[in-house]
Amino acid sequence: MENQRVLMGAILFVFGSFIMMIVMLIVMTYKGKKDLDELSAGQTANVRVLQPMPTQDFSMYKTLVGDDNREMVEIPEGPFTMGIGDGDPDEGPPHPVYLQTFYIDLKEVTQADYERYIKMTKRDKPKVPVFEDDVAKLIGPDYPVVAVSWNDAFGYCRWAGKRLPTEAEWEKAARGEGKRRYPWGDKFDYQFANVDGEEDGFQFLAPVGSYEVGRSPFGLYDVTGNVAEWVMDSYAPDYYQQAPYRDPPGPKDEDENKVIRGGSWRESRIGARVTKRFAAKMWRNDASVGFRCAKDPPTETPQAS
């Protein structure tokens, strides 16, 4: 009799332990699923969903096609505010500038554009002297040309019947007549420009014109990010304090330090604001500097009477 009670107790203990194990497995499975759902929800919340955004109509601005078969837009005559009061010292003071009408390329000069130029002029193909990754990642016909010096950019524009824009022309084309920090407004958005990091969709260069919603008030693409752009002017940190009101040409003293504008794919969002000025040796050629060209309005031929 005693042996039967011991056996029955052992059976009940084993059965109870089995039931408890089943219950614990069910609880743990439910908890694990709940934790996984919460983790998945958290990850989903952190994913940046790019929403389609309305674009502006730029058809009111005149355009023409330059000698290099690239589209340009007219920047109408008139005043705008150049510089900013709360940036770096060389970005101020903000001051009014009046510019005559000019044209400027809608997009940065591409590698395909520059390839045609070097084939026709027998110039050397640009080579990036230093790049931390595979340089092949910078190569593509629709990518902006890089590794060009100021003289290279100047030569291309002259060959195309154009010129480099002045610093004032570049800023007006990028900023418009208001006081915005970026071509689209005062708040930065990674959907609008190719700057440092991959949050904007590109680790290095982007094909020119990739950011439709990041266009300037006159319709220019990529004036913030992608590549920084050479302009005509030499660099002087205090030039804004003495610049003329009408068509400032830049400092008179020739200097090997030229100005580049617009930031690049290596630049932070802060350094990509449209008022930011960079001084660069005119012989500089690296993976972050390119250009676009400008042009005076066509001279109208008087009609014979």
DAHURA-V371812 format. One record per residue. N is the residue number from 1. SS is DSSP state (@ for helix, = for strand, . for the rest). PSI is psi in whole degrees, -180 to 180 (999 if undefined). D_LAST is the distance of its C-alpha to the last C-alpha in Angstrom with 1 decimal. Layout:
n:N ss:SS psi:PSI d_last:D_LAST
n:N ss:SS psi:PSI d_last:D_LAST
//
This chain:
n:1 ss:. psi:-44 d_last:136.1
n:2 ss:@ psi:-39 d_last:134.7
n:3 ss:@ psi:-35 d_last:132.9
n:4 ss:@ psi:-42 d_last:131.3
n:5 ss:@ psi:-41 d_last:130.0
n:6 ss:@ psi:-43 d_last:128.5
n:7 ss:@ psi:-42 d_last:126.9
n:8 ss:@ psi:-40 d_last:125.4
n:9 ss:@ psi:-40 d_last:124.1
n:10 ss:@ psi:-40 d_last:122.5
n:11 ss:@ psi:-45 d_last:120.8
n:12 ss:@ psi:-38 d_last:119.5
n:13 ss:@ psi:-45 d_last:118.2
n:14 ss:@ psi:-43 d_last:116.3
n:15 ss:@ psi:-43 d_last:115.0
n:16 ss:@ psi:-40 d_last:113.9
n:17 ss:@ psi:-39 d_last:112.2
n:18 ss:@ psi:-44 d_last:110.4
n:19 ss:@ psi:-43 d_last:109.2
n:20 ss:@ psi:-39 d_last:108.0
n:21 ss:@ psi:-41 d_last:106.1
n:22 ss:@ psi:-45 d_last:104.4
n:23 ss:@ psi:-44 d_last:103.4
n:24 ss:@ psi:-40 d_last:102.1
n:25 ss:@ psi:-41 d_last:100.0
n:26 ss:@ psi:-44 d_last:98.5
n:27 ss:@ psi:-45 d_last:97.8
n:28 ss:@ psi:-40 d_last:96.2
n:29 ss:@ psi:-43 d_last:94.1
n:30 ss:@ psi:-44 d_last:92.8
n:31 ss:@ psi:-42 d_last:92.1
n:32 ss:@ psi:-41 d_last:90.3
n:33 ss:@ psi:-40 d_last:88.1
n:34 ss:@ psi:-45 d_last:87.3
n:35 ss:@ psi:-41 d_last:86.5
n:36 ss:@ psi:-41 d_last:84.3
n:37 ss:@ psi:-42 d_last:82.5
n:38 ss:@ psi:-40 d_last:81.9
n:39 ss:@ psi:-44 d_last:80.6
n:40 ss:@ psi:-40 d_last:78.3
n:41 ss:@ psi:-41 d_last:77.0
n:42 ss:@ psi:-41 d_last:76.5
n:43 ss:@ psi:-40 d_last:74.6
n:44 ss:@ psi:-37 d_last:72.5
n:45 ss:@ psi:-28 d_last:71.7
n:46 ss:@ psi:-9 d_last:70.5
n:47 ss:. psi:130 d_last:68.1
n:48 ss:. psi:113 d_last:64.4
n:49 ss:. psi:118 d_last:62.9
n:50 ss:. psi:119 d_last:59.1
n:51 ss:. psi:140 d_last:57.7
n:52 ss:. psi:139 d_last:54.3
n:53 ss:. psi:148 d_last:52.0
n:54 ss:. psi:146 d_last:48.9
n:55 ss:. psi:158 d_last:45.6
n:56 ss:. psi:153 d_last:42.4
n:57 ss:. psi:118 d_last:39.2
n:58 ss:. psi:14 d_last:36.4
n:59 ss:. psi:-13 d_last:33.7
n:60 ss:. psi:-14 d_last:31.9
n:61 ss:. psi:134 d_last:30.8
n:62 ss:. psi:148 d_last:27.8
n:63 ss:= psi:161 d_last:28.8
n:64 ss:= psi:166 d_last:27.5
n:65 ss:= psi:124 d_last:29.3
n:66 ss:. psi:177 d_last:29.6
n:67 ss:. psi:-20 d_last:29.9
n:68 ss:. psi:14 d_last:33.7
n:69 ss:. psi:32 d_last:33.1
n:70 ss:. psi:140 d_last:34.4
n:71 ss:= psi:139 d_last:33.1
n:72 ss:= psi:155 d_last:31.9
n:73 ss:= psi:145 d_last:31.5
n:74 ss:= psi:131 d_last:29.3
n:75 ss:= psi:111 d_last:31.3
n:76 ss:. psi:154 d_last:29.5
n:77 ss:. psi:142 d_last:29.2
n:78 ss:= psi:179 d_last:32.2
n:79 ss:= psi:162 d_last:35.9
n:80 ss:= psi:167 d_last:39.0
n:81 ss:= psi:123 d_last:42.6
n:82 ss:= psi:138 d_last:43.5
n:83 ss:. psi:177 d_last:47.2
n:84 ss:. psi:152 d_last:50.4
n:85 ss:. psi:-17 d_last:53.4
n:86 ss:. psi:27 d_last:56.2
n:87 ss:. psi:-150 d_last:55.4
n:88 ss:. psi:159 d_last:56.1
n:89 ss:@ psi:-35 d_last:55.8
n:90 ss:@ psi:-1 d_last:52.6
n:91 ss:@ psi:0 d_last:50.9
n:92 ss:. psi:173 d_last:51.0
n:93 ss:. psi:158 d_last:50.4
n:94 ss:. psi:138 d_last:47.9
n:95 ss:= psi:150 d_last:44.9
n:96 ss:= psi:141 d_last:41.4
n:97 ss:= psi:138 d_last:38.5
n:98 ss:= psi:125 d_last:34.8
n:99 ss:= psi:143 d_last:32.6
n:100 ss:. psi:164 d_last:28.8
n:101 ss:. psi:139 d_last:27.6
n:102 ss:= psi:168 d_last:28.8
n:103 ss:= psi:151 d_last:29.8
n:104 ss:= psi:148 d_last:33.4
n:105 ss:= psi:136 d_last:35.3
n:106 ss:. psi:-33 d_last:37.0
n:107 ss:. psi:160 d_last:40.1
n:108 ss:. psi:149 d_last:42.0
n:109 ss:. psi:129 d_last:41.4
n:110 ss:= psi:171 d_last:44.0
n:111 ss:@ psi:-34 d_last:46.4
n:112 ss:@ psi:-42 d_last:44.6
n:113 ss:@ psi:-48 d_last:41.3
n:114 ss:@ psi:-30 d_last:43.0
n:115 ss:@ psi:-41 d_last:44.9
n:116 ss:@ psi:-41 d_last:41.7
n:117 ss:@ psi:-48 d_last:40.6
n:118 ss:@ psi:-28 d_last:44.0
n:119 ss:@ psi:-37 d_last:44.1
n:120 ss:@ psi:-27 d_last:40.8
n:121 ss:@ psi:-4 d_last:41.6
n:122 ss:. psi:30 d_last:45.3
n:123 ss:. psi:165 d_last:46.2
n:124 ss:. psi:145 d_last:49.6
n:125 ss:. psi:135 d_last:50.1
n:126 ss:. psi:143 d_last:50.9
n:127 ss:. psi:133 d_last:54.6
n:128 ss:. psi:118 d_last:56.3
n:129 ss:. psi:-34 d_last:58.9
n:130 ss:. psi:128 d_last:61.1
n:131 ss:. psi:131 d_last:61.4
n:132 ss:. psi:-8 d_last:64.7
n:133 ss:. psi:-170 d_last:64.4
n:134 ss:. psi:119 d_last:63.4
n:135 ss:@ psi:-20 d_last:59.9
n:136 ss:@ psi:-23 d_last:59.3
n:137 ss:@ psi:-11 d_last:58.9
n:138 ss:@ psi:-1 d_last:55.6
n:139 ss:. psi:129 d_last:54.1
n:140 ss:. psi:139 d_last:51.8
n:141 ss:. psi:-30 d_last:48.2
n:142 ss:. psi:-4 d_last:47.3
n:143 ss:= psi:152 d_last:48.9
n:144 ss:= psi:146 d_last:46.9
n:145 ss:. psi:141 d_last:47.2
n:146 ss:. psi:177 d_last:49.8
n:147 ss:. psi:31 d_last:51.5
n:148 ss:. psi:135 d_last:48.2
n:149 ss:. psi:174 d_last:48.1
n:150 ss:@ psi:-41 d_last:45.3
n:151 ss:@ psi:-37 d_last:44.2
n:152 ss:@ psi:-47 d_last:44.2
n:153 ss:@ psi:-44 d_last:42.0
n:154 ss:@ psi:-44 d_last:39.6
n:155 ss:@ psi:-42 d_last:39.4
n:156 ss:@ psi:-48 d_last:38.7
n:157 ss:@ psi:-41 d_last:35.8
n:158 ss:@ psi:-42 d_last:34.2
n:159 ss:@ psi:-35 d_last:34.7
n:160 ss:. psi:6 d_last:32.9
n:161 ss:. psi:26 d_last:29.9
n:162 ss:. psi:-160 d_last:31.3
n:163 ss:= psi:168 d_last:33.8
n:164 ss:= psi:145 d_last:36.8
n:165 ss:. psi:151 d_last:36.4
n:166 ss:. psi:165 d_last:37.7
n:167 ss:@ psi:-40 d_last:40.8
n:168 ss:@ psi:-42 d_last:39.1
n:169 ss:@ psi:-43 d_last:36.5
n:170 ss:@ psi:-46 d_last:39.2
n:171 ss:@ psi:-39 d_last:41.3
n:172 ss:@ psi:-43 d_last:38.6
n:173 ss:@ psi:-33 d_last:37.7
n:174 ss:@ psi:-34 d_last:41.4
n:175 ss:@ psi:-27 d_last:42.5
n:176 ss:. psi:-163 d_last:39.7
n:177 ss:. psi:-1 d_last:39.6
n:178 ss:. psi:-160 d_last:43.3
n:179 ss:. psi:29 d_last:46.4
n:180 ss:. psi:151 d_last:47.8
n:181 ss:. psi:-30 d_last:50.0
n:182 ss:= psi:165 d_last:48.8
n:183 ss:. psi:-29 d_last:45.6
n:184 ss:. psi:-13 d_last:47.2
n:185 ss:= psi:-158 d_last:49.2
n:186 ss:. psi:-16 d_last:52.3
n:187 ss:. psi:130 d_last:54.9
n:188 ss:. psi:145 d_last:55.2
n:189 ss:. psi:130 d_last:55.8
n:190 ss:. psi:-11 d_last:56.7
n:191 ss:. psi:-10 d_last:54.9
n:192 ss:. psi:-15 d_last:51.5
n:193 ss:. psi:155 d_last:51.6
n:194 ss:= psi:99 d_last:53.4
n:195 ss:. psi:-168 d_last:55.6
n:196 ss:. psi:139 d_last:59.1
n:197 ss:. psi:178 d_last:61.6
n:198 ss:. psi:6 d_last:61.5
n:199 ss:. psi:-23 d_last:61.4
n:200 ss:. psi:-2 d_last:57.7
n:201 ss:. psi:-8 d_last:58.4
n:202 ss:. psi:134 d_last:57.7
n:203 ss:. psi:-39 d_last:60.0
n:204 ss:. psi:-125 d_last:57.4
n:205 ss:. psi:156 d_last:53.7
n:206 ss:. psi:149 d_last:52.0
n:207 ss:= psi:139 d_last:49.2
n:208 ss:. psi:142 d_last:45.9
n:209 ss:. psi:20 d_last:45.0
n:210 ss:. psi:-19 d_last:48.6
n:211 ss:. psi:85 d_last:48.6
n:212 ss:@ psi:-39 d_last:46.3
n:213 ss:@ psi:-6 d_last:47.8
n:214 ss:@ psi:13 d_last:47.4
n:215 ss:. psi:155 d_last:43.6
n:216 ss:. psi:171 d_last:42.0
n:217 ss:. psi:-22 d_last:40.1
n:218 ss:. psi:3 d_last:36.8
n:219 ss:. psi:3 d_last:38.5
n:220 ss:. psi:142 d_last:39.5
n:221 ss:. psi:147 d_last:42.7
n:222 ss:. psi:30 d_last:45.6
n:223 ss:. psi:-13 d_last:44.6
n:224 ss:. psi:124 d_last:48.3
n:225 ss:= psi:-171 d_last:50.6
n:226 ss:. psi:-84 d_last:50.5
n:227 ss:. psi:147 d_last:49.4
n:228 ss:= psi:156 d_last:48.6
n:229 ss:= psi:131 d_last:45.2
n:230 ss:= psi:142 d_last:44.1
n:231 ss:= psi:175 d_last:41.5
n:232 ss:= psi:-34 d_last:39.9
n:233 ss:= psi:146 d_last:42.1
n:234 ss:= psi:164 d_last:45.3
n:235 ss:. psi:133 d_last:48.1
n:236 ss:. psi:124 d_last:49.6
n:237 ss:. psi:-25 d_last:52.0
n:238 ss:. psi:18 d_last:51.1
n:239 ss:@ psi:-34 d_last:47.4
n:240 ss:@ psi:-21 d_last:46.8
n:241 ss:@ psi:-14 d_last:48.7
n:242 ss:. psi:3 d_last:46.1
n:243 ss:. psi:141 d_last:42.8
n:244 ss:. psi:159 d_last:39.8
n:245 ss:. psi:-40 d_last:38.4
n:246 ss:= psi:125 d_last:34.8
n:247 ss:. psi:60 d_last:34.2
n:248 ss:. psi:127 d_last:37.7
n:249 ss:. psi:-4 d_last:37.6
n:250 ss:. psi:171 d_last:41.3
n:251 ss:. psi:143 d_last:44.0
n:252 ss:. psi:-35 d_last:42.9
n:253 ss:. psi:125 d_last:46.1
n:254 ss:. psi:135 d_last:45.9
n:255 ss:. psi:146 d_last:48.8
n:256 ss:. psi:-10 d_last:50.0
n:257 ss:= psi:115 d_last:50.4
n:258 ss:= psi:170 d_last:47.3
n:259 ss:= psi:136 d_last:46.8
n:260 ss:= psi:147 d_last:47.2
n:261 ss:= psi:158 d_last:46.7
n:262 ss:. psi:-5 d_last:47.7
n:263 ss:. psi:-174 d_last:51.3
n:264 ss:. psi:-175 d_last:52.4
n:265 ss:. psi:-12 d_last:54.9
n:266 ss:. psi:-5 d_last:57.5
n:267 ss:. psi:150 d_last:56.7
n:268 ss:. psi:166 d_last:58.4
n:269 ss:. psi:-31 d_last:56.7
n:270 ss:. psi:-42 d_last:57.0
n:271 ss:. psi:-4 d_last:55.2
n:272 ss:. psi:7 d_last:52.4
n:273 ss:. psi:154 d_last:51.0
n:274 ss:. psi:-15 d_last:47.4
n:275 ss:. psi:-9 d_last:48.2
n:276 ss:. psi:133 d_last:50.7
n:277 ss:= psi:137 d_last:49.9
n:278 ss:= psi:137 d_last:51.5
n:279 ss:= psi:134 d_last:51.7
n:280 ss:= psi:141 d_last:51.9
n:281 ss:= psi:138 d_last:52.2
n:282 ss:. psi:-17 d_last:49.1
n:283 ss:. psi:1 d_last:51.2
n:284 ss:. psi:135 d_last:52.7
n:285 ss:. psi:113 d_last:52.6
n:286 ss:. psi:-171 d_last:54.6
n:287 ss:. psi:2 d_last:54.7
n:288 ss:. psi:3 d_last:53.1
n:289 ss:= psi:129 d_last:49.8
n:290 ss:= psi:-146 d_last:46.4
n:291 ss:. psi:170 d_last:42.8
n:292 ss:. psi:164 d_last:39.4
n:293 ss:= psi:162 d_last:36.0
n:294 ss:= psi:173 d_last:33.1
n:295 ss:= psi:142 d_last:29.4
n:296 ss:= psi:155 d_last:26.6
n:297 ss:. psi:148 d_last:23.7
n:298 ss:. psi:140 d_last:21.0
n:299 ss:. psi:125 d_last:18.2
n:300 ss:. psi:129 d_last:14.9
n:301 ss:. psi:124 d_last:12.2
n:302 ss:. psi:137 d_last:9.0
n:303 ss:. psi:140 d_last:6.3
n:304 ss:. psi:139 d_last:3.8
n:305 ss:. psi:999 d_last:0.0
//
